[in-house]
Amino acid sequence: MSELTPKEVVAKLDEYIIGQKDAKRAAAIALRNRWRWKQLPEEMRKEVTPKNILMVGPTGVGKTEITRRLARLTGAPFVKVEATKYTEVGYYGRDVESMIRDLVESAITIVKAKKRVEIIQKAQQQVEERILDLLVPMEQTWPAEEDPETEARHQRTREKFREMLAAKELEDREVDIHLEQRQSPVQVFSNMGMDQMDQNLQSMFEKMMPKQQSHRKVTVRDARELLLEQEVESLMDPDVVHEESIFLAEETGIIFIDELDKVAGGSEGSKSADVSRQGVQRDLLPIVEGTTVQTRYGNVKTDNILFIAAGAFHRSRPSDLMPELQGRFPIRVELHDLTRDDFLRILTEPASSLTQQYAALLETEGVKVEFAEDGLAKLADIAFQLNQSSQNIGARRLHTVLERLLEDVSFEGPDLKGQTVKVDANYVNEKLAEVTQTDDLSKFIL
């Protein structure tokens, strides 16, 4: 668990996200409360639950990015789901629980990456021994005919090959390797996913499916990579990985539920649609409130998982949600529309800003792109104007504008090697004249 203070968390978020001070503060406090919770006595810890957050604001202002960056700061398992995906009748019952299964899968990825670092050296040593076995096979002799001199000669040869391997002198030599992989039972059940199967039945099929043997003739260079993955997998204890992953998901997991406003009901829509939305909310409630979900790796308690929900709430309000569900998101923050100055800051301030990204992409072709101050100011003006006069899609508008602006350079990039393109106000006006002059902006909307 990260021991970053709330101020440090906000400072980290400021490196990538412009504005939205209230949302950043709420996220930072929620993260610090996680650390505080870990310091409590066991009895008190049972009484304290995460204070879930509801973010209200238009699209493209940073709701998802704040949560994603928060998870990266802590190394916590993170899953983003769309509330609307659970609206189909007959599916939302078990599918709502699938977000917890996805969280465990995310935790497994994190735990395996950590374990890999711990065992990689041993795995590499075992791979070296396996490759030496292929390059210098032991001569087949009867036990009664074992000769110490033959064994010593074999060891000397093996050590010579070991030195050649270390010096990368045998990289292109071909060897025959055997690879094992178990056929996945998912292929048997066409439309029925793994999560929909009984867990015991699923495990039974996994054990029944035979391992497929494949023989491949590859270079030593490729064999090293293929065998390394096998050795890493064999050195990991699946039970330990699954146990640690479940603990990590339960104690530090973060689930971001987007588009919650789409299932909030409201005045619009048919009665049947409202019933469906209510059903989704009812099924979300026990997950957020705290329940136990069965996964293929074991039972997962959701009591201490941090849930961050978000929605634009244009046609509905948070008060349109079920009272019980509202109560499970006690912290509410409002994210504001981006201003013209926000657009300018987004273009220049964040680490790996959009302008840096486009410049780096074109630099791979030998084309240097320089953004002048007046050019950046003009881009910010146009993006803000388009959001005001058509659909407001927040910071995503900058992707649209920049893609249009640099379309010709991107297309002709291979032929412009060694040249410098200066993006100033005149260049922006020339390339985006059609965008600023036409009344029909639909073709420029994402």
C-alpha positions as CSV (number, residue, x, y, z in Angstrom):
1,M,0.0,0.0,0.0
2,S,1.3,3.4,-1.0
3,E,2.2,5.7,1.8
4,L,1.9,8.9,-0.3
5,T,0.2,11.8,1.6
6,P,-2.9,13.4,0.1
7,K,-0.8,16.4,-1.0
8,E,1.7,14.1,-2.7
9,V,-1.1,12.2,-4.5
10,V,-2.6,15.5,-5.8
11,A,0.8,16.6,-7.0
12,K,1.3,13.3,-8.9
13,L,-2.2,13.6,-10.5
14,D,-1.4,17.2,-11.4
15,E,1.4,15.9,-13.6
16,Y,-1.1,14.3,-15.9
17,I,-4.5,15.9,-15.4
18,I,-5.3,19.6,-15.6
19,G,-7.8,21.2,-13.1
20,Q,-10.5,19.3,-11.3
21,K,-9.1,20.1,-7.8
22,D,-12.1,18.8,-5.9
23,A,-12.0,15.4,-7.5
24,K,-8.3,15.0,-7.0
25,R,-8.6,15.9,-3.3
26,A,-11.4,13.4,-2.8
27,A,-9.4,10.7,-4.6
28,A,-6.3,11.5,-2.6
29,I,-8.2,11.4,0.7
30,A,-9.8,8.0,-0.2
31,L,-6.4,6.6,-1.0
32,R,-4.9,7.9,2.3
33,N,-7.9,6.4,4.2
34,R,-6.9,3.1,2.8
35,W,-3.5,3.4,4.4
36,R,-5.0,4.7,7.7
37,W,-7.4,1.7,7.7
38,K,-4.4,-0.7,7.5
39,Q,-3.0,0.9,10.6
40,L,-6.1,0.3,12.7
41,P,-6.5,-2.5,15.2
42,E,-8.2,-5.6,13.9
43,E,-11.4,-5.1,15.7
44,M,-11.7,-1.4,14.7
45,R,-10.8,-2.3,11.1
46,K,-13.9,-4.5,10.8
47,E,-16.1,-1.5,11.4
48,V,-14.5,0.8,8.9
49,T,-15.4,0.5,5.2
50,P,-14.1,2.5,2.2
51,K,-16.0,5.8,1.5
52,N,-17.0,5.3,-2.2
53,I,-16.9,8.3,-4.5
54,L,-19.5,9.5,-7.1
55,M,-18.0,11.8,-9.7
56,V,-20.5,14.0,-11.6
57,G,-19.4,15.8,-14.7
58,P,-19.4,15.9,-18.6
59,T,-17.4,13.5,-20.7
60,G,-13.7,14.1,-21.4
61,V,-12.9,16.1,-18.2
62,G,-10.8,13.5,-16.4
63,K,-13.1,11.2,-14.4
64,T,-11.6,8.0,-15.7
65,E,-8.1,9.3,-15.9
66,I,-8.0,10.3,-12.2
67,T,-9.1,6.9,-11.2
68,R,-6.7,5.1,-13.5
69,R,-3.8,7.2,-12.3
70,L,-4.8,6.6,-8.7
71,A,-4.6,2.8,-9.3
72,R,-1.2,3.1,-11.0
73,L,0.2,5.2,-8.1
74,T,-0.7,2.4,-5.6
75,G,-0.1,-0.6,-7.8
76,A,-3.6,-1.6,-7.0
77,P,-5.8,-3.9,-9.2
78,F,-8.0,-1.7,-11.3
79,V,-11.1,-2.4,-13.4
80,K,-13.2,0.0,-15.4
81,V,-16.8,-1.1,-16.3
82,E,-19.7,0.5,-18.0
83,A,-23.0,0.4,-16.0
84,T,-24.9,0.2,-19.3
85,K,-23.4,-3.2,-20.1
86,Y,-25.6,-4.8,-17.4
87,T,-28.9,-3.6,-18.8
88,E,-29.9,-6.6,-20.8
89,V,-32.6,-8.6,-19.1
90,G,-31.4,-12.0,-18.0
91,Y,-27.7,-11.0,-17.9
92,Y,-27.3,-8.3,-15.3
93,G,-27.7,-10.8,-12.4
94,R,-24.4,-12.7,-12.9
95,D,-22.7,-10.2,-15.1
96,V,-22.6,-7.6,-12.3
97,E,-20.5,-10.1,-10.4
98,S,-18.1,-10.4,-13.3
99,M,-16.6,-7.0,-12.4
100,I,-15.2,-8.7,-9.3
101,R,-13.8,-11.6,-11.4
102,D,-12.2,-9.1,-13.7
103,L,-10.7,-7.4,-10.7
104,V,-9.2,-10.7,-9.5
105,E,-7.7,-11.3,-13.0
106,S,-6.1,-7.8,-12.8
107,A,-4.7,-8.7,-9.4
108,I,-3.3,-12.0,-10.8
109,T,-1.5,-10.0,-13.5
110,I,0.1,-7.8,-10.8
111,V,1.1,-10.6,-8.5
112,K,2.6,-12.6,-11.4
113,A,4.6,-9.6,-12.5
114,K,5.9,-9.3,-8.9
115,K,6.7,-13.0,-8.6
116,R,8.4,-13.0,-12.0
117,V,10.9,-10.4,-10.7
118,E,11.7,-12.7,-7.8
119,I,12.2,-15.9,-9.8
120,I,13.5,-14.6,-13.1
121,Q,17.2,-15.2,-12.2
122,K,16.5,-18.8,-11.2
123,A,14.3,-19.3,-14.3
124,Q,17.1,-18.0,-16.6
125,Q,19.6,-20.5,-15.0
126,Q,17.2,-23.4,-15.6
127,V,16.7,-22.2,-19.2
128,E,20.5,-22.2,-19.7
129,E,20.7,-25.8,-18.4
130,R,17.9,-26.9,-20.7
131,I,19.5,-25.3,-23.8
132,L,22.8,-27.0,-22.9
133,D,21.0,-30.3,-22.6
134,L,19.8,-29.7,-26.2
135,L,23.2,-28.6,-27.5
136,V,25.3,-31.2,-25.6
137,P,23.1,-34.3,-25.1
138,M,24.4,-36.9,-22.6
139,E,25.6,-40.0,-24.4
140,Q,23.3,-43.0,-23.7
141,T,25.3,-45.8,-21.8
142,W,24.3,-48.8,-19.7
143,P,24.7,-48.2,-16.0
144,A,27.4,-50.9,-15.8
145,E,29.4,-49.1,-18.5
146,E,29.4,-45.6,-16.9
147,D,32.9,-44.2,-17.3
148,P,34.1,-41.3,-15.1
149,E,36.4,-40.1,-17.9
150,T,33.4,-40.0,-20.3
151,E,31.4,-38.0,-17.7
152,A,34.3,-35.6,-17.2
153,R,34.7,-35.1,-21.0
154,H,31.0,-34.4,-21.3
155,Q,31.2,-31.8,-18.5
156,R,34.2,-30.0,-20.1
157,T,32.3,-29.9,-23.4
158,R,29.2,-28.6,-21.6
159,E,31.2,-25.8,-19.9
160,K,32.7,-24.7,-23.2
161,F,29.2,-24.4,-24.7
162,R,28.1,-22.5,-21.6
163,E,30.9,-20.0,-22.2
164,M,29.8,-19.7,-25.9
165,L,26.2,-19.2,-24.8
166,A,27.2,-16.4,-22.4
167,A,29.2,-14.8,-25.2
168,K,26.1,-15.0,-27.6
169,E,28.1,-17.1,-30.1
170,L,25.4,-19.7,-30.5
171,E,22.3,-17.5,-31.0
172,D,21.6,-18.6,-34.6
173,R,22.2,-22.4,-34.0
174,E,18.9,-24.3,-34.3
175,V,17.6,-26.7,-31.6
176,D,14.5,-28.9,-31.2
177,I,12.3,-27.9,-28.3
178,H,9.1,-29.4,-26.8
179,L,6.3,-27.0,-25.7
180,E,3.3,-28.0,-23.7
181,Q,0.0,-26.1,-23.5
182,R,-3.4,-27.1,-22.3
183,Q,-6.3,-26.7,-24.7
184,S,-8.8,-24.2,-23.3
185,P,-12.3,-25.6,-22.6
186,V,-13.8,-22.2,-23.6
187,Q,-13.7,-23.4,-27.2
188,V,-16.1,-26.2,-26.3
189,F,-18.9,-24.0,-25.0
190,S,-19.4,-21.6,-27.9
191,N,-21.4,-18.7,-26.5
192,M,-21.2,-19.7,-22.8
193,G,-18.3,-17.9,-21.2
194,M,-16.2,-19.3,-18.4
195,D,-17.8,-17.1,-15.8
196,Q,-21.2,-18.5,-16.5
197,M,-20.1,-22.1,-15.8
198,D,-20.3,-23.7,-12.4
199,Q,-16.8,-23.3,-10.8
200,N,-16.4,-27.0,-10.0
201,L,-17.5,-28.0,-13.4
202,Q,-15.1,-25.6,-14.9
203,S,-12.1,-26.9,-12.9
204,M,-13.1,-30.5,-13.9
205,F,-13.0,-29.7,-17.6
206,E,-9.6,-28.0,-17.2
207,K,-8.1,-31.1,-15.7
208,M,-9.7,-33.3,-18.3
209,M,-8.4,-31.4,-21.3
210,P,-5.1,-33.1,-22.4
211,K,-1.9,-31.1,-22.7
212,Q,-0.9,-30.5,-26.3
213,Q,2.7,-31.3,-27.2
214,S,4.3,-29.3,-29.9
215,H,7.8,-29.8,-31.3
216,R,9.5,-26.8,-32.9
217,K,12.9,-26.2,-34.4
218,V,14.0,-22.7,-33.4
219,T,17.2,-20.8,-33.0
220,V,18.8,-20.6,-29.5
221,R,17.8,-17.0,-29.4
222,D,14.1,-17.8,-29.8
223,A,14.3,-21.0,-27.6
224,R,15.6,-18.9,-24.7
225,E,12.4,-16.7,-24.8
226,L,10.0,-19.6,-25.2
227,L,11.6,-21.8,-22.5
228,L,11.9,-18.8,-20.1
229,E,8.1,-18.4,-20.1
230,Q,7.7,-22.2,-19.4
231,E,10.2,-22.1,-16.5
232,V,8.7,-18.9,-15.0
233,E,5.3,-20.6,-15.1
234,S,6.6,-23.8,-13.5
235,L,8.4,-21.9,-10.7
236,M,5.2,-20.1,-9.7
237,D,2.9,-21.9,-7.2
238,P,-0.6,-21.3,-8.6
239,D,-2.2,-21.6,-5.2
240,V,0.0,-19.0,-3.7
241,V,-0.5,-16.7,-6.7
242,H,-4.3,-17.0,-6.4
243,E,-4.3,-16.6,-2.6
244,E,-2.2,-13.4,-2.8
245,S,-4.3,-12.1,-5.7
246,I,-7.6,-12.5,-3.9
247,F,-6.1,-10.7,-0.8
248,L,-4.8,-7.9,-3.0
249,A,-8.1,-7.5,-4.8
250,E,-10.0,-7.5,-1.5
251,E,-7.7,-5.0,0.3
252,T,-6.6,-2.6,-2.4
253,G,-8.9,-3.2,-5.4
254,I,-10.4,-0.2,-7.2
255,I,-13.5,-0.5,-9.5
256,F,-14.5,2.4,-11.7
257,I,-18.2,2.2,-12.7
258,D,-18.8,4.6,-15.6
259,E,-22.1,5.9,-17.0
260,L,-24.0,5.3,-13.8
261,D,-26.4,8.1,-14.9
262,K,-27.6,5.8,-17.7
263,V,-29.2,3.4,-15.2
264,A,-30.5,6.2,-12.9
265,G,-33.9,6.3,-14.5
266,G,-35.3,9.8,-14.7
267,S,-38.3,11.3,-16.5
268,E,-37.3,10.0,-20.0
269,G,-37.7,6.5,-21.4
270,S,-40.3,3.8,-21.2
271,K,-41.6,2.0,-18.2
272,S,-39.9,-1.2,-19.2
273,A,-36.6,0.6,-19.5
274,D,-37.0,2.0,-16.0
275,V,-37.6,-1.5,-14.7
276,S,-34.4,-2.7,-16.3
277,R,-32.5,0.2,-14.8
278,Q,-33.9,-0.5,-11.4
279,G,-32.8,-4.1,-11.8
280,V,-29.2,-3.1,-12.6
281,Q,-29.2,-0.8,-9.5
282,R,-30.5,-3.6,-7.3
283,D,-27.8,-6.0,-8.5
284,L,-25.1,-3.4,-8.1
285,L,-26.2,-2.7,-4.5
286,P,-25.0,-5.9,-2.8
287,I,-21.6,-5.7,-4.7
288,V,-21.0,-2.1,-3.5
289,E,-22.5,-2.8,-0.1
290,G,-20.3,-5.8,0.6
291,T,-20.9,-9.4,-0.4
292,T,-19.0,-12.5,-1.3
293,V,-18.5,-13.4,-4.9
294,Q,-17.4,-16.8,-6.1
295,T,-14.6,-16.9,-8.6
296,R,-12.6,-19.7,-10.1
297,Y,-9.7,-18.8,-7.8
298,G,-11.8,-18.6,-4.6
299,N,-14.3,-16.5,-2.8
300,V,-13.8,-12.7,-2.8
301,K,-15.3,-10.3,-0.3
302,T,-16.2,-6.9,-1.7
303,D,-16.4,-5.1,1.7
304,N,-13.2,-3.2,1.4
305,I,-13.0,-2.7,-2.4
306,L,-13.1,1.0,-3.3
307,F,-15.8,1.9,-5.8
308,I,-15.7,5.1,-7.8
309,A,-18.7,5.8,-9.9
310,A,-19.1,8.5,-12.5
311,G,-21.7,9.9,-14.9
312,A,-22.6,13.1,-16.7
313,F,-26.2,13.2,-15.2
314,H,-27.5,15.5,-18.0
315,R,-30.9,13.9,-18.2
316,S,-31.0,12.6,-14.6
317,R,-29.7,13.4,-11.2
318,P,-27.9,11.4,-8.5
319,S,-31.1,11.6,-6.5
320,D,-32.8,9.5,-9.2
321,L,-30.7,6.5,-8.0
322,M,-32.1,4.1,-5.5
323,P,-31.7,5.7,-2.0
324,E,-29.8,2.6,-0.8
325,L,-27.3,2.9,-3.7
326,Q,-27.0,6.7,-3.1
327,G,-26.0,6.0,0.5
328,R,-23.1,3.7,-0.7
329,F,-21.5,6.7,-2.5
330,P,-21.3,9.2,0.4
331,I,-18.5,11.4,-1.3
332,R,-19.7,13.4,-4.3
333,V,-17.6,15.6,-6.3
334,E,-18.5,17.7,-9.3
335,L,-16.1,18.0,-12.3
336,H,-16.3,21.2,-14.3
337,D,-16.3,21.9,-18.0
338,L,-12.9,22.7,-19.5
339,T,-12.2,26.3,-20.2
340,R,-10.0,27.7,-23.0
341,D,-7.1,28.1,-20.6
342,D,-7.5,24.5,-19.6
343,F,-7.1,23.4,-23.2
344,L,-3.9,25.4,-23.5
345,R,-2.5,23.9,-20.3
346,I,-3.5,20.4,-21.5
347,L,-1.5,21.0,-24.7
348,T,1.6,22.0,-22.9
349,E,1.8,21.1,-19.2
350,P,1.2,17.3,-18.6
351,A,4.0,14.8,-18.8
352,S,3.8,13.3,-22.3
353,S,1.3,15.9,-23.5
354,L,-0.5,15.6,-26.8
355,T,1.9,17.9,-28.6
356,Q,4.9,15.9,-27.3
357,Q,3.2,12.7,-28.4
358,Y,2.6,13.9,-32.0
359,A,6.1,15.4,-32.2
360,A,7.6,12.1,-31.0
361,L,5.6,10.0,-33.5
362,L,6.7,12.2,-36.4
363,E,10.3,12.3,-35.2
364,T,10.4,8.5,-36.0
365,E,10.2,9.6,-39.6
366,G,12.9,12.2,-39.2
367,V,10.4,15.0,-39.3
368,K,10.7,17.7,-36.6
369,V,7.5,19.4,-35.4
370,E,7.8,22.6,-33.5
371,F,4.7,24.2,-31.8
372,A,4.8,27.9,-31.4
373,E,3.0,29.7,-28.6
374,D,0.6,31.5,-30.9
375,G,-0.1,28.2,-32.6
376,L,-0.9,26.5,-29.3
377,A,-3.1,29.4,-28.3
378,K,-5.0,29.2,-31.6
379,L,-5.5,25.4,-31.2
380,A,-6.9,26.0,-27.7
381,D,-9.3,28.6,-29.1
382,I,-10.6,26.3,-31.8
383,A,-11.1,23.3,-29.5
384,F,-13.0,25.4,-27.0
385,Q,-15.1,27.0,-29.7
386,L,-16.0,23.6,-31.2
387,N,-17.0,22.3,-27.8
388,Q,-19.2,25.3,-27.2
389,S,-20.9,25.3,-30.6
390,S,-21.4,21.5,-31.0
391,Q,-21.3,18.4,-28.8
392,N,-19.1,19.0,-25.7
393,I,-16.6,16.1,-25.7
394,G,-14.1,17.7,-23.3
395,A,-10.4,17.1,-23.8
396,R,-11.1,14.5,-26.5
397,R,-11.7,17.4,-28.8
398,L,-8.0,18.1,-28.9
399,H,-7.4,14.7,-30.4
400,T,-9.8,15.5,-33.2
401,V,-8.3,18.9,-33.8
402,L,-4.7,17.8,-33.7
403,E,-5.4,14.8,-36.0
404,R,-6.9,17.1,-38.5
405,L,-4.1,19.7,-38.1
406,L,-1.3,17.2,-38.8
407,E,-3.1,15.0,-41.3
408,D,-1.0,16.2,-44.3
409,V,2.3,15.9,-42.4
410,S,1.4,12.4,-41.1
411,F,0.5,11.3,-44.6
412,E,3.6,12.7,-46.2
413,G,5.9,12.0,-43.3
414,P,8.2,9.5,-45.1
415,D,8.9,12.0,-47.8
416,L,9.6,14.9,-45.4
417,K,12.6,13.4,-43.7
418,G,15.0,16.0,-42.4
419,Q,12.5,18.8,-42.6
420,T,11.0,21.0,-39.8
421,V,7.3,21.8,-39.6
422,K,6.5,24.9,-37.5
423,V,3.0,25.0,-36.2
424,D,2.2,28.6,-35.6
425,A,-1.1,30.6,-35.8
426,N,-0.8,30.9,-39.6
427,Y,-0.3,27.2,-40.0
428,V,-3.3,26.4,-37.8
429,N,-5.5,28.9,-39.6
430,E,-4.5,27.4,-42.9
431,K,-5.0,23.8,-42.0
432,L,-8.2,24.3,-39.9
433,A,-9.9,27.0,-42.0
434,E,-12.7,24.6,-43.0
435,V,-13.3,23.7,-39.4
436,T,-13.6,27.3,-38.2
437,Q,-15.7,28.6,-41.1
438,T,-18.3,25.9,-41.7
439,D,-21.5,25.7,-39.8
440,D,-21.7,21.9,-40.3
441,L,-19.4,20.6,-37.6
442,S,-20.7,17.0,-37.6
443,K,-17.8,15.6,-39.6
444,F,-15.3,16.9,-37.0
445,I,-17.0,15.3,-34.0
446,L,-15.5,12.1,-32.6
